[in-house]
Each structure stands twice: as structure tokens, then as C-alpha cells.
């Protein structure tokens, strides 16, 4: 997700269920939480993600 707007925007993930998705990066978060190490990806809590103003979010889909 890329939010180049100056206000926050909510994105809806269109595929899968929320706990299949993991956050790899969110440039709106403070370091070291902005980009995580492999294996430390954070599961999403739902299929809607609040992208803060002028931020980039990278998700990965995790399947058992």
C-alpha cells in the first residue's frame, strides 16, 4: 500500500482472511518496528489497514 495523501487512508485487503496476512514494513512506525526481520512479521487483526499519511506498507501472505 502506498498512501501519498496528506491524511490517513483505510485500505481494504481484497483477498484471503486477515490472519493469513503479515506486516513486513510500515514506514509510519518508529524504528525498529517500521521494517521487521524475516520471521518477525506481525499478523493483521482484520482486513482493513489504516495507512498513515505519506506512508508505505508492505504485507506478505502467510500460508501454513
Protein Blocks (a to p, Z undefined) as FASTA:
>chain_A
ZZfbfbdcddddfehjfklpccfbdckbccfklpccehiaccdfbfbdcddehiaddddd
ddZZ
